[in-house]
Amino acid sequence: MRSFQPRTCSIALRQSNFHLPRNLSTASGYSATASDGPSASEVSSAKAYCVDLLRKYDSPSYTLLPFIPLSAQPAYLAIRAFNLEIARIADHVSTPQVGALRLQFWKDNITRTFAGSPPKQPVSLLLASALSALRTESSVGLNKSWFMRVIAAREQYLNNAPYATLEDLEKYAESTYSTLLYLTLQALPLHSVTADHLASHVGKAAGIVTVLRGLPLLAFPVPPNHHSNSKGLGMVEQQRTRAQQGVVTLPLDVMAEVGLKEEDVLRKGAEAEGLRDAVFRVATRASDHLITARAMLKNVKKGEDAGHAFEHEDEEEHQYEQQQRGLESGSEKITQQNADVERAFGVLMPAVSTALWLDKLQKLDFDIFREELRRREWKLPWKAYLANRRRTF
């Protein structure tokens, strides 16, 4: 049986989300604004809505909620619920054009929420409340452009287009799951090079795993209900039919390297020649990111340097105190890094759920179609408790 073999250069790594069932409430059903800010009852209802959304459709994020500091939990719920709403758009629409309109709704939604006039939509109301609370504690707050980055990344692959390379898949994971972690760190509030660096690797691993988890669902989508009142919509029906035929979202360069063909996956499923090899290569990249994050964590605990530079440190969205950048060496830097990791650890807990899924995939010899891979992980609460207590994942 194959097992993950970290690359010798894993410390210098190169740089989902699977689609979820419909919810009864869709984002496009809200248009009114709350110009004076959401009321206490609206915030309470919005929080309940977001908790329920995570409980139904993002079990790991729901399970890991208690490890987020209480003051940051409303922002965490809003950020994760926002991700779910965006991820579910592809399942709600018949064509990419309609999906683009829904995404534009969310762009406008985020803009209005940051301007202080959120639409009366649960995620927006809870986010507005969290932003208001955070502004009283921090002069920086949450970064609007990171929300827009998530939307842009989803829009790029709205039609489930395959990733050209494994590096493209990593970039997608960075723009989605790593970015969700950056936002949650800001909600603590924490602006730390070390914490963001760890979040980048954990998010990339989580994003890659989410794409792998969704592969069977996209290759063999559940057929929708058919109605006879769609005659005359020829182009729309053609686009819908193509979407229903199934797609394989593994990176094309990996598929070429192992000789895997999309049509073989769509015809043979788990028996397609080269499928397990392709899944193994992609999963190994996710595992490499977790290995790198663990190595960084150990280095910081030992009072050593993280091991390699954070490649996204100079991006405009990453704002750090000038004195933090100037901590080049000595006990001051060690103390600051340890303090940052201590505060950030709850946000980095998706590393635990990601590692559990990768372990299960390895035990199943990288058979991505096994039903066990889509079940809720009953070990997660206990494993998360131990990881949080030991401060290691």
N, C-alpha and C positions, 0 to 999 in steps of 0.2 A: 504494500500500500504506500502511496506517495505521502510525503509530509512536507510541510513548509520548510524551505531552506533559505534563510536570509542571505541576501547578497552581501558580499564582502564590503561593498560600499554603501550599505544601508544607512549609514550616518549622513551620507550626502545624497539624499534621494532626489530623483527628478520629480519635477512636478508635471430621494428619493422617495432618485426615490421611486420605489415601485409604486404603481398606480393603485389607488385605494378605492373601495366601494363608494358609491354615492351616499351622501348624507341627505336627509330630508330637507335641509335648509341649504340653499345655494346663495353664493355671494351676490349674484346679480339681482337678487330680490330686494335689495335695500338701496334707498336713494336719499332719504331725508337726512338732514344733518343735525347735530347737537351743538348749536353755536355757542352755548354757555357752558359746554363741557358736560360729560355724562353725570347723571345723578347717582346717588349711592345705590339705589335699587337697580339702575341700569348696569352699573358696574358689577353688582352681585350676580345678576342674571347672565351677564357676559362671561363672568368667570366660570359659572356653572356650565355654560355652553362649551367653553374651551376645554374644561376638565373632561366633560363627556366626550368631546371630539377625540381627545388623546386616549381616553380609556377604550374607545371603540376601535380606533384606526391607527394608533401609534402606541402600542402597549409598552415598549421599552421606555419611551419618554414619560409616560404616565407613571410607570414603576419607579423611575429615577427622580420624580418630582420632590420627594422628601429630602433629598440630598442637596437641593438648592436652598440657600438661605431664605428665610421667610420674606424678607423685604424685597427680594428679587423674584419671588415666585409668580406674581402677576405678570411681570414682563416675560418671564420664561414661558408661561402658558400662552401669552399672546404671540410670542415669536414662533413657538412650535405649532400653534393653531394656524397662524398665517402660512407656515410652510405646508401644512396639510391642505388648506384651501387652494393654494397655488398648485400643488401636486395633483389634486383631484380634477382640475379643469380638463385635462386631456380625456378623462373618463366621462365628462358631462357633455362634450360637444361632438358634433358629427364631422366637422372639418377643422383644419388648422386655422382657417380664417375666422371662424366663430370663436375658437380658443384665443386668438389674438385679441379679439374684442373684450373677452373676459379679463385677460391680463391687463389690458389698458384700463379697465375698470379698477383693478387693484393698484395700478400706478397712480391713478387719480385719488384712490382711496387713501393710500399712504401719504400723498402730498397734502391732502386735506387734514388728515390726522395730525401730521407734524405741524400744520398751520393752526391747530387748535380748534378745527371745525370737523370732527369726525362724523362720517355717515352713521346712521343708527344701525350698525351691523356689529354683532357681538365682538369679533376680533378687533375691529377698529376702536370700539368703545373701551375695551380692556387695555388696548395699547395706549390710547389717549390718557387713560387714568395712570398707567405706569409711567408714561413720559412726564406727566405733571408731577408725580411723586419724586421721580428721579431728578428733575430740574431743581428741586429744593435741596438735594444732597450733593449734586455734582454740577460743575459748570460745563461739562462736556455732553452728558446725556447719551442717547443712542444715535447712531449714525444713519441718517435717512438713505444715504447712497448704498449702504449695505443691503437694505431691503430691496432697493432697485436692482442691485446686482443679482439677488436671488431670482427676481422676476425675469431679468434678462437671460439668465442661464436656462430657466425653464422654457422661455420662449424659443430659444435657439433649438431646443430638442422637443418642441411641442408635438411634432409629427412622428416622434419616436425614431428619428433618423439615427443610424448607427454612428458610433464614435470612430473617427478615422484612425486614431491611434490610442494606445494606452495612456499616453501623455494627455490627450484630449479628455479622456475620462477623468484623469486626475484633476485637470483644470475645472471640469464640471463639478467635481466633488468639492474643490476648494471654493468655488463660487456659490455653492449651496450649503453643504453641511459644515464646512469650516467656518463659513460666514455666519451661520446660525450660532455657532459657539462664540465667535467674536462678539456678536450682539449680546449674548447672555453674559459674557464677562463684563461688558460695558454696564450691564444692568446691576452689577454687584454693589457699587461701581468699581471696576478694576481696569487699569490701563497699563499693561505690563508686557514687555517684549518676551519674557520667558513664558508667561501664561499663553499669550497669543501664539507663540511658536509651538508649544505643546498642542494647543487647540487646532492648529493647522494640520498636524499629522493625524491627530485623532479624527478630525472631520473628514480628511481624505479617506481614511480607512472606512469610516462609517458610510460615506457616500458611495464608494466602490462596492461595498457589501450590499447596500440598498439596491443598486442597479443589478447585481447578481441575483438577489432575492426576487426581483421582479421579472427576471428573464422568462420563467415558465408562463407567467400570467400574460406577458406580451406576445409570446410565441403562440399561445393557444388561448386567445381571449374568449370570454364567455359571450356567446351570441346574444344580441339584444332582442327585445320583443319586436316583431315585425307588424306593421300596420299597412293597410291598403290605400291610405290617403296621401301617399308620397309620389304618386305618378306625376310625371312631368318635370321632376327635379333631377334630371339626368346627371348633370355634373356632380351634384351633391351626393347622389346615390353611388356614383362611381368612386368618389373619394371615400365614402363611408365603407364601401365594399373592400377597398384596398386596405383600410385600417383594420377591418375585421379578419383579414387573411393572416395576420400575425407577422411579427417582425422579430429579428434577433439583434439585440443591442450590444453584443460583445464587440470590442474594438476590431476593426477590419484588419489591422496589421497583425494582431494575434491570430485571428482566424486564418489569415494567409500563411502564417508561419507553421501552423499545425495541420493545414489542409482541410479546414472545416468550411463547409458550404451552407449558406442559409437554407437553401431548399432541402438539404438533408435533415436539418434540425426540424423543419416544418413538416417533413414527411415521416421521420423516424423518431423524433423526440429524443429521449435519453440514449437511444441506440445509435445516434448519428456518430459517424467516425470522426474522431478528433475533438468531440465536444468536451469530454472530461479534461483533455489536455489544455484546451483553451480556458476552461473555468479555473483549472489549477494555476495557470499563469496569471490570470487576473486576480485571483484570490491571494496569490503570493505577494502581489504588489500591495494589497491591503494589509497583509500580515507584516510586510516590511515597514509600513508606516507605524504600526503598533510597536514593533520591535524598536524602532528609532525613538518613539515617545518614551518607552520604558527605559531605554538607555539614558535619555536626557534626564528623566526623573531620578535615576540612580546617581547620575553625575551631580545633580543639584543637591541631593541629600548628603553626598560626600563632600560638599563644599567645593566642587570642581566646576569648570566651565561646561555649558550645555553640550559642547562637542562640535557644533557647526553653527554657522550664521543663519539667522531667520531671513529667508529670501524675500519675504513680503514686508520686511520692516520699514522700508522707505516708501511704501505706498501711502498715498495721501490720507486714507481712512485710518491708518494706524497712528494714533496720536499718543506720544509718550512725553512724560515730564522731562525737561532738559537735563535735570540732575540725574535721572535714571539712565539716560544715554551716556552720561559721563562716568558711571561707575565701572571703570575699566578693570580694576583688580582689588584684592584685599578683602578684609572681613566685611566691609560695608556692602559690597556687591553680593557676597555669599548670604548675608543676613537678609538682604532685600529679595533675592531670588527665592529663598526658602519661605519667606513671608508671602510672596506672591503665589507660589505653588500651593501653600496651605489654604489661602483664600479661594483659589481657583479650582481646587480638587473636585468639588461637587459638580462643577460645570463639565469637567473632563470625564465624568462617569460613563458616557456612551462608549468609551473604550471597553468597558466591561461587557456590555451587551454585544458589541461587535466581535470581541474575542470569543465569546461563547458560541456565536453563530459560526465563526470560522472553524472552531474546534469540531463542531458537529458536522460541518461540511467535510472536513478532513476524515472523520470517522466513517462517513458514508462514501469515501473514495471519490469525492467531487462529483457525485451524481446530483446535479442541480435540480432534477425533477422529483426528487424524493419528497414525499408529503411531509416528513418530519421537519423539513427546513422551513415550512410555512406555519408551523404551530407556535404558540406562545411558549417562551422559555421559562419553565417553572423554576429553574435554578436561579434566575436573575435576582430576585429579592435577596436571597441569602448570599450569593456571590457579590452583589453590590454592597451589602452590609460589611462583609469581610474586607472588600477592597477599600471602602471608605475608612474603616477602622485602622487598617494597616497602612493606609496612604500609598497603595500600590495597585497597579492593574496589569 
